[in-house]
Amino acid sequence: MFLKHLFFLAFFIRFATMKGMIPRFNIDKKTIVILIAALVLVSFGSGIYVGRNQVVCKVCAPEDLDFSLFWSAWQTVQEKFVGRNDIDVQQMIYGAISGMVNSLKDPYTVFLQPSDAKRFSEDVNGTFEGVGMEIGIQKDQLQVISPLDGSPAQKAGLMAGDKIFKINGTSTEGMATEEAVNLIRGPKGTEVVLNIFRDGWKDAKDIKIIRETITVPSVKWEMKEGDIAYIKLSQFSKNAELEFGKAVIEILGSSAKKIVLDLRNNPGGYLEVSQEIAGWFLENGQVVTIEDFGDGQEQNIYKARGSANLLSYPTVILINEGSASASEILAGALRDNRGIELIGETSFGKGSVQEMADLAGGSSLKITVAKWLTPKGYSISEKGLDPDVKVELTEEDYNNGKDPQLDKAIEIIKNLK
């Protein structure tokens, strides 16, 4: 270990001097070696003194970790790359971090440069300029998770499950979700062309979409068949909890006796919001979801909290390929706890937990730390939730304004007491 540290210090001084990071001095090699050795001894001595009462991060710096290959490659690029005078060192650092994160093969663990981190913050707050759809990677293919209600993407005919082959002529093969978002997102009034393939099509098609300012309403409701409250929950954004509460107050004061909760094309959002909304349907203290960290670590249990004012209302839930994350958590919680039937198609399967870690310079790291389980221990991740009653919504149905999934939900709810 002593020799390894000595090598690193010697290499750094040589590289820094060569690049003008520190001034050159007229010191012979023997003197440099003596100075380096002294520095290392002081470093080790102070490390031992300070480290007596500190925990060593073995995960961060395993014994056999050797960064010499990285620095060798870095130096070779700096010395020999044909465009070395125009190298953006900051972008090289970002690229190195992105490469490290991408090697984990987890589409939800990503490094966000400052501009991407800012976009992500705008997304979760519910207002941005673009085409209005959630995208993700499934089976190594970029696809539409869900177009948002009333968005340019929905008006252009995009549907959950559509595969995105190209964005403005650029292939999406191997493309990270955040890179795709950057290409699709843009100023209001501008155009983006998506090359789309849908199951049942013979060939992919180019679809042109004009970007708009997207403001997403989280909750809408209306009365069906005289006594059925149809609630459309589009996302679990920051304002969804308040909007849902207002809708519940109106429903409680209406003639509604039964509920159809529509979670189709709901890409998710904040866990806390789904937990609060679950509190309207479940008894206080019932399990909403389990956060499983793996490796035998202690699980986190999230429980319903609220008034349970909708507990007595017979309810069914609509899901499809665009139901992801928090919407899957809510659907799984209501089925496991109350036996509420799910109607439609298998959900997306976004059952992992991400944390945002703020990094230097405004960048951030979105990293998967756990998996979501339903109250009965079923893992949502990658598999999704299968409906109790499977009903497909075809492209022909969509184009003709028909909704056999909702029709089936109303048919079933009529017979529930």
C-alpha positions as CSV (number, residue, x, y, z in Angstrom):
1,M,0.0,0.0,0.0
2,F,2.9,2.3,0.7
3,L,4.3,1.9,-2.8
4,K,0.9,2.4,-4.3
5,H,0.4,5.7,-2.5
6,L,3.9,6.7,-3.5
7,F,3.2,5.9,-7.1
8,F,0.0,8.0,-7.1
9,L,1.8,11.0,-5.6
10,A,4.7,10.8,-8.0
11,F,2.4,10.4,-10.9
12,F,0.2,13.4,-9.9
13,I,3.2,15.7,-9.4
14,R,4.7,14.7,-12.8
15,F,1.3,15.2,-14.5
16,A,0.5,18.5,-12.7
17,T,3.9,19.9,-13.4
18,M,3.7,18.9,-17.1
19,K,0.3,20.6,-17.5
20,G,1.3,23.8,-15.7
21,M,-1.0,23.1,-12.7
22,I,2.0,23.7,-10.4
23,P,5.2,25.6,-11.3
24,R,8.4,23.8,-12.2
25,F,11.3,23.8,-9.7
26,N,14.9,22.8,-10.2
27,I,14.8,19.8,-7.9
28,D,16.7,16.6,-8.6
29,K,14.9,13.3,-8.7
30,K,16.5,12.1,-5.4
31,T,15.1,15.1,-3.6
32,I,11.6,14.6,-5.0
33,V,11.6,11.0,-3.9
34,I,12.6,12.0,-0.4
35,L,9.9,14.7,-0.2
36,I,7.2,12.3,-1.5
37,A,8.2,9.7,1.0
38,A,8.0,12.2,3.8
39,L,4.6,13.3,2.7
40,V,3.3,9.8,2.6
41,L,4.7,9.1,6.1
42,V,3.0,12.2,7.4
43,S,-0.2,11.2,5.7
44,F,-0.1,7.7,7.1
45,G,0.7,9.0,10.6
46,S,-2.1,11.6,10.6
47,G,-4.5,9.0,9.1
48,I,-3.8,6.6,11.9
49,Y,-4.3,9.3,14.5
50,V,-7.6,10.6,13.0
51,G,-8.9,7.2,11.9
52,R,-8.8,5.7,15.4
53,N,-12.3,7.1,16.1
54,Q,-13.6,6.9,12.5
55,V,-15.2,4.2,10.3
56,V,-13.2,3.2,7.2
57,C,-15.4,3.0,4.1
58,K,-14.3,-0.3,2.7
59,V,-16.9,-0.1,0.0
60,C,-15.5,3.3,-1.2
61,A,-11.9,2.2,-1.2
62,P,-11.4,-1.6,-1.3
63,E,-7.8,-2.9,-0.7
64,D,-7.2,-3.9,-4.3
65,L,-8.6,-0.8,-5.9
66,D,-6.2,0.6,-8.4
67,F,-7.0,3.9,-10.2
68,S,-3.7,3.9,-12.2
69,L,-5.5,2.6,-15.3
70,F,-7.9,5.5,-15.2
71,W,-5.3,8.1,-14.8
72,S,-3.1,6.5,-17.5
73,A,-6.0,6.7,-19.9
74,W,-6.8,10.3,-18.9
75,Q,-3.1,11.3,-19.5
76,T,-3.0,9.5,-22.9
77,V,-6.1,11.4,-24.0
78,Q,-4.6,14.7,-22.8
79,E,-1.3,14.1,-24.6
80,K,-2.3,12.4,-27.9
81,F,-6.0,13.1,-28.8
82,V,-6.0,15.0,-32.1
83,G,-8.4,17.7,-30.6
84,R,-6.7,17.9,-27.3
85,N,-6.5,21.7,-27.4
86,D,-10.4,21.8,-27.5
87,I,-11.0,19.3,-24.8
88,D,-13.7,20.2,-22.3
89,V,-12.3,18.7,-19.0
90,Q,-15.6,19.1,-17.2
91,Q,-17.4,17.1,-19.9
92,M,-14.7,14.4,-19.6
93,I,-15.4,14.2,-15.8
94,Y,-19.2,14.0,-16.5
95,G,-18.6,11.3,-19.1
96,A,-16.5,9.3,-16.7
97,I,-19.1,9.4,-14.0
98,S,-21.9,8.5,-16.5
99,G,-19.9,5.6,-17.8
100,M,-19.4,4.3,-14.3
101,V,-23.1,4.6,-13.5
102,N,-24.2,3.1,-16.8
103,S,-22.1,0.0,-16.1
104,L,-24.6,-0.9,-13.4
105,K,-27.1,-1.8,-16.1
106,D,-30.0,-0.2,-14.2
107,P,-32.1,2.2,-16.4
108,Y,-33.2,4.1,-13.3
109,T,-29.7,4.8,-11.8
110,V,-28.4,7.8,-13.8
111,F,-26.0,10.7,-13.4
112,L,-27.6,14.1,-14.1
113,Q,-25.6,17.0,-15.3
114,P,-26.7,20.4,-13.9
115,S,-29.1,21.1,-16.9
116,D,-30.6,17.6,-16.6
117,A,-31.0,17.9,-12.8
118,K,-32.9,21.2,-13.4
119,R,-35.2,19.5,-15.9
120,F,-35.9,16.7,-13.5
121,S,-36.9,19.2,-10.8
122,E,-39.3,20.9,-13.3
123,D,-40.9,17.5,-14.2
124,V,-41.8,16.6,-10.6
125,N,-43.3,20.0,-10.1
126,G,-45.7,19.4,-13.0
127,T,-44.9,22.2,-15.5
128,F,-42.5,22.1,-18.4
129,E,-42.3,22.5,-22.2
130,G,-42.3,19.4,-24.4
131,V,-44.6,16.8,-25.7
132,G,-46.1,15.6,-22.5
133,M,-45.3,11.9,-22.0
134,E,-43.4,9.7,-19.7
135,I,-40.7,7.4,-21.3
136,G,-38.6,4.6,-20.0
137,I,-36.5,1.6,-20.9
138,Q,-37.9,-1.9,-20.9
139,K,-36.1,-4.9,-22.3
140,D,-33.3,-2.6,-23.5
141,Q,-35.8,-0.6,-25.6
142,L,-36.8,3.0,-25.2
143,Q,-40.6,3.2,-25.1
144,V,-43.6,5.3,-24.1
145,I,-44.7,4.6,-20.6
146,S,-47.7,6.9,-20.9
147,P,-48.8,10.0,-22.8
148,L,-50.3,12.6,-20.4
149,D,-54.0,13.5,-20.8
150,G,-54.5,16.3,-23.3
151,S,-50.8,16.5,-24.1
152,P,-49.4,16.9,-27.7
153,A,-48.2,13.3,-27.4
154,Q,-51.7,12.0,-26.8
155,K,-53.2,14.3,-29.5
156,A,-50.6,12.9,-32.0
157,G,-51.9,9.3,-31.2
158,L,-49.0,8.0,-29.1
159,M,-50.0,5.1,-26.8
160,A,-48.5,3.4,-23.8
161,G,-46.1,0.6,-25.0
162,D,-45.1,2.4,-28.2
163,K,-41.4,1.8,-29.0
164,I,-39.3,4.8,-29.9
165,F,-36.7,3.8,-32.5
166,K,-35.5,7.3,-33.5
167,I,-35.7,10.9,-32.2
168,N,-35.2,13.5,-35.0
169,G,-33.4,10.8,-37.0
170,T,-31.1,9.8,-34.1
171,S,-31.2,6.1,-33.2
172,T,-32.2,5.4,-29.6
173,E,-30.3,2.1,-29.4
174,G,-28.2,2.2,-26.2
175,M,-29.6,5.7,-25.4
176,A,-30.2,6.5,-21.7
177,T,-33.6,7.8,-20.7
178,E,-32.3,11.2,-19.7
179,E,-30.5,11.7,-23.1
180,A,-33.8,10.8,-24.8
181,V,-35.7,13.4,-22.7
182,N,-33.2,16.1,-23.6
183,L,-33.7,15.4,-27.3
184,I,-37.5,15.2,-27.1
185,R,-37.9,18.2,-24.7
186,G,-37.7,21.7,-26.3
187,P,-39.3,25.2,-26.5
188,K,-43.0,25.6,-27.1
189,G,-43.9,25.7,-30.8
190,T,-41.0,23.7,-32.1
191,E,-41.3,20.3,-33.7
192,V,-39.9,16.9,-32.8
193,V,-40.1,13.8,-35.0
194,L,-40.4,10.4,-33.3
195,N,-39.9,7.1,-35.2
196,I,-42.5,4.8,-33.5
197,F,-43.2,1.1,-33.7
198,R,-46.3,-0.4,-32.2
199,D,-47.1,-4.1,-31.8
200,G,-49.3,-5.1,-34.7
201,W,-47.7,-2.7,-37.1
202,K,-45.6,-4.0,-40.1
203,D,-43.2,-1.0,-40.1
204,A,-42.2,1.9,-37.9
205,K,-43.8,5.3,-38.6
206,D,-42.6,8.9,-38.2
207,I,-44.8,11.0,-36.0
208,K,-44.4,14.7,-35.9
209,I,-45.3,16.5,-32.6
210,I,-45.4,20.2,-31.9
211,R,-44.1,21.0,-28.4
212,E,-46.2,22.9,-25.9
213,T,-46.1,24.1,-22.4
214,I,-47.3,21.1,-20.4
215,T,-49.3,21.7,-17.2
216,V,-50.6,18.5,-15.9
217,P,-53.8,18.3,-13.9
218,S,-53.5,15.5,-11.4
219,V,-57.1,14.7,-10.6
220,K,-60.4,14.9,-12.4
221,W,-63.7,13.2,-11.6
222,E,-67.2,12.9,-12.9
223,M,-70.4,11.0,-12.2
224,K,-71.2,7.9,-14.2
225,E,-74.6,6.0,-14.3
226,G,-76.0,8.2,-11.5
227,D,-74.1,6.8,-8.5
228,I,-70.6,5.9,-9.7
229,A,-67.8,8.3,-9.1
230,Y,-65.2,8.0,-11.8
231,I,-61.9,9.4,-10.6
232,K,-59.0,9.9,-13.1
233,L,-55.7,10.2,-11.2
234,S,-53.0,11.2,-13.8
235,Q,-49.9,11.5,-11.6
236,F,-48.7,11.7,-8.0
237,S,-47.3,15.2,-8.2
238,K,-46.9,17.6,-5.3
239,N,-50.3,19.1,-5.8
240,A,-52.1,15.7,-6.4
241,E,-52.8,15.2,-2.6
242,L,-54.6,18.5,-2.3
243,E,-56.5,18.0,-5.6
244,F,-57.6,14.5,-4.6
245,G,-58.7,15.7,-1.2
246,K,-60.9,18.3,-2.9
247,A,-62.4,15.7,-5.2
248,V,-63.2,13.4,-2.2
249,I,-65.0,16.2,-0.4
250,E,-67.2,16.7,-3.5
251,I,-67.8,13.0,-3.9
252,L,-68.8,12.6,-0.2
253,G,-71.4,15.4,-0.7
254,S,-72.8,13.8,-3.9
255,S,-75.0,10.9,-4.7
256,A,-72.0,8.6,-5.4
257,K,-72.1,5.2,-3.8
258,K,-69.4,3.4,-5.8
259,I,-66.0,4.4,-7.2
260,V,-64.0,3.6,-10.4
261,L,-60.4,4.7,-9.8
262,D,-58.6,5.2,-13.1
263,L,-54.8,4.8,-12.9
264,R,-54.2,4.2,-16.5
265,N,-51.2,6.1,-18.0
266,N,-50.3,7.3,-14.6
267,P,-46.4,7.3,-14.5
268,G,-46.2,7.7,-10.7
269,G,-44.5,10.4,-8.7
270,Y,-44.1,10.9,-5.0
271,L,-44.4,7.9,-2.7
272,E,-45.7,10.1,0.1
273,V,-48.6,11.3,-2.1
274,S,-49.6,7.7,-2.9
275,Q,-49.5,6.9,0.8
276,E,-51.8,9.8,1.6
277,I,-54.2,8.9,-1.1
278,A,-54.3,5.3,0.1
279,G,-55.3,6.7,3.5
280,W,-58.7,7.7,2.0
281,F,-59.4,4.0,1.0
282,L,-57.7,2.0,3.8
283,E,-57.9,1.8,7.6
284,N,-55.3,3.9,9.4
285,G,-52.2,1.8,9.9
286,Q,-52.7,-0.7,7.1
287,V,-49.6,-1.4,5.0
288,V,-49.3,0.5,1.7
289,T,-46.0,-0.8,0.6
290,I,-42.7,-2.3,1.7
291,E,-39.3,-0.9,0.9
292,D,-36.9,-3.8,0.5
293,F,-33.2,-3.0,0.4
294,G,-32.1,-6.6,-0.1
295,D,-29.1,-8.4,1.5
296,G,-31.0,-9.1,4.6
297,Q,-31.3,-5.4,5.5
298,E,-34.2,-4.2,7.6
299,Q,-37.2,-3.2,5.5
300,N,-39.1,0.0,5.7
301,I,-42.9,-0.3,6.1
302,Y,-45.1,2.5,4.8
303,K,-48.6,2.5,6.3
304,A,-51.9,4.3,5.4
305,R,-52.6,7.5,7.2
306,G,-55.8,9.4,6.9
307,S,-59.5,9.5,7.5
308,A,-60.5,6.3,5.5
309,N,-63.6,8.2,4.3
310,L,-63.8,6.0,1.1
311,L,-63.3,2.7,3.0
312,S,-67.0,1.7,2.7
313,Y,-67.3,2.6,-1.0
314,P,-67.2,-0.5,-3.4
315,T,-64.2,0.3,-5.7
316,V,-62.5,-1.1,-8.8
317,I,-59.3,0.1,-10.4
318,L,-58.2,0.5,-14.0
319,I,-54.6,-0.1,-14.9
320,N,-52.6,-0.5,-18.2
321,E,-49.0,-0.5,-19.5
322,G,-48.7,3.1,-18.6
323,S,-49.5,2.6,-14.9
324,A,-46.1,2.8,-13.2
325,S,-44.3,3.4,-9.9
326,A,-46.6,5.1,-7.3
327,S,-49.7,4.1,-9.2
328,E,-48.7,0.4,-9.0
329,I,-48.0,0.9,-5.3
330,L,-51.5,2.3,-4.7
331,A,-53.2,-0.4,-6.9
332,G,-51.2,-3.2,-5.1
333,A,-52.1,-1.8,-1.7
334,L,-55.8,-1.6,-2.4
335,R,-55.9,-5.1,-3.9
336,D,-53.9,-6.7,-1.1
337,N,-55.8,-5.0,1.7
338,R,-59.3,-4.8,0.4
339,G,-59.4,-7.3,-2.4
340,I,-60.2,-4.6,-4.9
341,E,-60.2,-5.9,-8.5
342,L,-57.8,-4.5,-11.1
343,I,-59.2,-4.2,-14.6
344,G,-57.3,-3.6,-17.9
345,E,-53.8,-4.7,-18.8
346,T,-50.5,-5.6,-17.0
347,S,-48.9,-2.5,-15.5
348,F,-45.4,-1.2,-16.4
349,G,-43.4,-2.8,-13.6
350,K,-41.5,0.3,-12.3
351,G,-41.1,-1.1,-8.8
352,S,-37.7,0.3,-7.7
353,V,-36.8,3.1,-5.3
354,Q,-34.6,6.0,-6.4
355,E,-32.9,8.6,-4.2
356,M,-31.6,11.9,-5.4
357,A,-28.1,12.7,-4.2
358,D,-27.0,16.3,-4.9
359,L,-23.4,16.6,-6.2
360,A,-21.1,19.5,-6.8
361,G,-21.8,22.1,-9.4
362,G,-25.6,21.5,-9.5
363,S,-25.3,18.0,-10.8
364,S,-27.0,15.0,-9.1
365,L,-27.1,11.3,-9.0
366,K,-30.5,9.4,-9.2
367,I,-29.7,6.0,-7.7
368,T,-31.8,2.9,-7.1
369,V,-31.6,1.9,-3.5
370,A,-34.4,-0.6,-3.0
371,K,-37.4,-2.4,-4.5
372,W,-41.1,-1.9,-3.8
373,L,-43.2,-4.8,-2.5
374,T,-46.9,-4.9,-2.2
375,P,-48.3,-5.5,1.4
376,K,-48.3,-9.3,0.7
377,G,-44.7,-9.2,-0.4
378,Y,-45.1,-9.3,-4.2
379,S,-42.3,-7.5,-6.1
380,I,-43.6,-5.0,-8.6
381,S,-40.2,-4.5,-10.3
382,E,-40.0,-5.5,-14.0
383,K,-43.1,-7.8,-13.7
384,G,-45.8,-5.3,-12.9
385,L,-49.3,-6.1,-11.7
386,D,-51.5,-8.5,-13.6
387,P,-55.1,-7.4,-13.8
388,D,-57.8,-9.6,-12.3
389,V,-60.0,-8.9,-15.3
390,K,-58.0,-8.5,-18.5
391,V,-59.4,-6.1,-21.1
392,E,-57.4,-4.8,-24.0
393,L,-57.8,-1.3,-25.5
394,T,-57.0,-1.6,-29.2
395,E,-55.8,1.1,-31.5
396,E,-59.1,0.9,-33.3
397,D,-61.0,1.5,-30.0
398,Y,-58.7,4.4,-29.3
399,N,-59.2,6.1,-32.7
400,N,-63.0,5.6,-32.5
401,G,-63.3,7.0,-29.0
402,K,-64.3,3.7,-27.4
403,D,-63.2,2.6,-24.0
404,P,-64.0,-1.1,-23.4
405,Q,-61.8,-1.1,-20.2
406,L,-63.9,1.6,-18.6
407,D,-67.1,-0.1,-19.9
408,K,-66.1,-3.3,-18.2
409,A,-65.2,-1.5,-14.9
410,I,-68.7,0.1,-14.8
411,E,-70.3,-3.3,-15.6
412,I,-68.4,-4.9,-12.7
413,I,-68.9,-2.1,-10.2
414,K,-72.7,-2.1,-10.8
415,N,-72.9,-5.6,-9.3
416,L,-70.8,-4.8,-6.2
417,K,-72.4,-3.9,-2.9
